Amino acid sequence: AHKGCESWAGVAMSSAEGRPRPEPMKFDDFDEDDGEGGVDVCILGVAAVSAFFAGIFGAVGMLLAGPQSVAQVLGQVVGGGFGAYAGANMHKEVQNFSMKRLCWILCGAAGGSLASWIAVPMDMDFAMFGCSVLTSTGAVAAVVATDNELLEVLREFLSSGPEGGPKLRQSADLEFASGTSIGASVVGDIR
């Protein structure tokens, strides 16, 4: 068991029985480095923050000017863009502001909001949720496109096989077989 993971009842009993008390947990206990490096951005977290703020700001715009209005779309862009930017930088050790990156993320959120304005009907149930998700999708795509570490992770993911298996073969590595040999192997497997 992890140091300090005993329940408070267990601690009280152990001190009553004369056993030494376990050391209290410290926040540093959770910051163990596994040595693998990796990125410190959670894409799902960025998407959730972006969708949440796109929904809140878009709902304010919708209340002010009506559904599918320019105010709603603008609220979604501002909320989704700034939410994605905040979510992408939230856990980084070095906080730095990049106007260029923020502009790209706002452009991605604008693209998602435009798609939601076109694709989501005004009378649809949970339309604001759908609009927020589409706005978030555009913003998250821009977050990934503007972060070199995330791009590298995406490239590795796309170049790996199913379930993290061996890499997919490149087209130059493929061995071409004639249709007869492919057909023969299929027919042979059926029999």
C-alpha positions as CSV (number, residue, x, y, z in Angstrom):
1,A,0.0,0.0,0.0
2,H,1.1,3.6,-0.6
3,K,2.6,5.3,2.3
4,G,-0.1,7.1,4.2
5,C,-3.1,5.5,2.5
6,E,-4.6,4.0,5.6
7,S,-7.9,5.2,6.6
8,W,-8.3,7.5,9.5
9,A,-10.1,4.7,11.4
10,G,-7.0,2.5,10.9
11,V,-4.8,5.3,12.1
12,A,-6.8,5.8,15.2
13,M,-6.8,2.0,15.9
14,S,-3.1,1.7,15.3
15,S,-2.3,4.4,17.8
16,A,-4.7,2.9,20.3
17,E,-3.0,-0.5,19.9
18,G,0.4,1.0,20.4
19,R,1.7,0.7,16.8
20,P,3.5,3.7,15.4
21,R,1.3,6.1,13.4
22,P,1.9,6.3,9.6
23,E,3.5,9.4,8.3
24,P,0.9,11.9,7.0
25,M,0.6,12.2,3.2
26,K,2.2,15.2,1.5
27,F,1.3,16.6,-1.8
28,D,4.8,15.8,-3.1
29,D,3.9,12.1,-2.8
30,F,1.7,12.4,-5.9
31,D,4.4,14.2,-8.0
32,E,6.4,11.0,-8.6
33,D,8.2,11.2,-11.9
34,D,8.0,7.9,-13.8
35,G,10.9,8.9,-16.0
36,E,8.9,8.7,-19.2
37,G,8.6,12.4,-19.8
38,G,5.5,13.0,-21.8
39,V,3.2,16.0,-22.3
40,D,1.6,17.9,-19.5
41,V,-1.6,18.7,-21.4
42,C,-4.7,16.6,-21.2
43,I,-6.6,16.9,-24.5
44,L,-9.9,15.8,-22.9
45,G,-9.4,18.3,-20.1
46,V,-8.8,21.1,-22.7
47,A,-11.9,20.0,-24.6
48,A,-14.0,20.0,-21.4
49,V,-12.8,23.4,-20.3
50,S,-13.4,24.8,-23.8
51,A,-16.9,23.3,-24.1
52,F,-17.9,24.5,-20.7
53,F,-16.9,28.1,-21.3
54,A,-18.3,28.0,-24.8
55,G,-21.6,26.9,-23.3
56,I,-21.6,29.5,-20.6
57,F,-20.6,32.4,-22.9
58,G,-22.8,31.2,-25.7
59,A,-25.8,30.9,-23.4
60,V,-25.2,34.5,-22.3
61,G,-25.2,35.6,-25.9
62,M,-28.3,33.5,-26.6
63,L,-30.1,35.1,-23.7
64,L,-29.2,38.6,-24.9
65,A,-30.0,38.2,-28.6
66,G,-31.8,34.9,-29.1
67,P,-30.8,31.5,-30.3
68,Q,-28.4,31.2,-33.3
69,S,-27.6,34.9,-33.1
70,V,-24.3,36.6,-33.7
71,A,-24.1,37.2,-30.0
72,Q,-24.4,33.5,-29.3
73,V,-21.7,32.6,-31.9
74,L,-19.4,35.3,-30.6
75,G,-19.9,34.2,-27.0
76,Q,-19.1,30.6,-28.1
77,V,-15.9,31.8,-29.9
78,V,-14.7,33.9,-26.9
79,G,-15.6,31.3,-24.3
80,G,-14.4,28.3,-26.2
81,G,-11.2,29.9,-27.4
82,F,-10.1,31.4,-24.1
83,G,-11.2,28.2,-22.3
84,A,-9.1,26.0,-24.6
85,Y,-6.1,28.4,-24.2
86,A,-6.5,28.3,-20.4
87,G,-6.9,24.5,-20.4
88,A,-3.8,24.0,-22.6
89,N,-1.6,26.1,-20.3
90,M,-3.1,25.2,-17.0
91,H,-0.6,22.6,-15.8
92,K,2.5,23.7,-17.6
93,E,5.5,24.5,-15.4
94,V,6.5,27.5,-17.4
95,Q,3.6,29.9,-18.1
96,N,4.1,32.0,-21.1
97,F,1.6,34.0,-23.1
98,S,1.6,33.8,-26.9
99,M,-0.7,36.1,-28.8
100,K,-0.1,34.2,-32.0
101,R,-1.2,30.9,-30.4
102,L,-4.2,32.6,-28.8
103,C,-5.3,33.9,-32.2
104,W,-4.9,30.5,-33.8
105,I,-7.0,28.9,-31.0
106,L,-9.7,31.7,-31.4
107,C,-9.7,31.0,-35.2
108,G,-10.2,27.3,-34.5
109,A,-13.0,28.1,-32.1
110,A,-14.5,30.4,-34.7
111,G,-14.4,27.6,-37.2
112,G,-16.2,25.2,-34.8
113,S,-18.8,27.9,-34.0
114,L,-19.4,28.6,-37.6
115,A,-19.9,24.8,-38.2
116,S,-22.4,24.7,-35.3
117,W,-24.2,27.8,-36.6
118,I,-24.7,26.0,-39.9
119,A,-25.2,22.4,-38.8
120,V,-27.2,22.7,-35.5
121,P,-30.9,23.6,-35.9
122,M,-32.3,26.3,-33.6
123,D,-35.1,24.0,-32.2
124,M,-32.9,21.0,-31.6
125,D,-32.9,19.5,-28.0
126,F,-29.6,20.3,-26.3
127,A,-28.6,22.6,-29.2
128,M,-26.4,24.7,-26.9
129,F,-24.5,21.5,-25.9
130,G,-24.0,20.5,-29.5
131,C,-22.8,24.0,-30.4
132,S,-20.4,24.0,-27.5
133,V,-19.0,20.7,-28.4
134,L,-18.4,21.8,-32.0
135,T,-16.8,25.0,-30.9
136,S,-14.6,23.0,-28.5
137,T,-13.6,20.6,-31.3
138,G,-12.3,23.5,-33.4
139,A,-10.5,25.1,-30.5
140,V,-8.8,21.8,-29.5
141,A,-7.7,21.1,-33.0
142,A,-6.0,24.5,-32.9
143,V,-4.4,23.7,-29.6
144,V,-2.9,20.5,-30.9
145,A,-1.8,22.2,-34.1
146,T,0.1,25.0,-32.2
147,D,1.8,22.7,-29.6
148,N,4.9,20.8,-30.9
149,E,4.8,18.2,-28.1
150,L,1.1,17.4,-28.8
151,L,1.8,17.2,-32.5
152,E,4.6,14.7,-31.9
153,V,2.3,12.6,-29.7
154,L,-0.4,12.8,-32.4
155,R,2.1,11.7,-35.1
156,E,3.2,8.8,-33.0
157,F,-0.4,7.8,-32.3
158,L,-1.3,7.9,-36.0
159,S,1.8,6.0,-37.0
160,S,1.2,3.1,-34.6
161,G,-0.9,0.1,-35.3
162,P,-4.1,-0.9,-33.7
163,E,-3.9,-1.1,-29.8
164,G,-0.4,0.4,-29.8
165,G,1.0,-2.5,-31.8
166,P,3.7,-2.3,-34.4
167,K,3.8,0.6,-36.8
168,L,1.7,0.4,-39.9
169,R,3.7,-0.4,-43.0
170,Q,4.5,2.5,-45.3
171,S,3.4,2.3,-48.9
172,A,7.0,1.9,-50.1
173,D,7.4,-1.1,-47.8
174,L,4.3,-3.0,-49.0
175,E,4.8,-6.2,-50.9
176,F,2.4,-6.4,-53.8
177,A,0.8,-9.7,-54.6
178,S,-1.2,-10.6,-57.6
179,G,-4.9,-10.9,-57.4
180,T,-4.6,-14.7,-58.0
181,S,-2.4,-15.3,-55.0
182,I,-4.7,-13.1,-52.8
183,G,-7.7,-15.0,-54.1
184,A,-6.1,-18.3,-53.6
185,S,-5.2,-17.6,-50.0
186,V,-8.8,-16.5,-49.2
187,V,-10.3,-19.6,-50.9
188,G,-7.8,-21.8,-49.1
189,D,-8.8,-20.3,-45.8
190,I,-12.5,-21.0,-46.5
191,R,-12.1,-24.7,-47.3
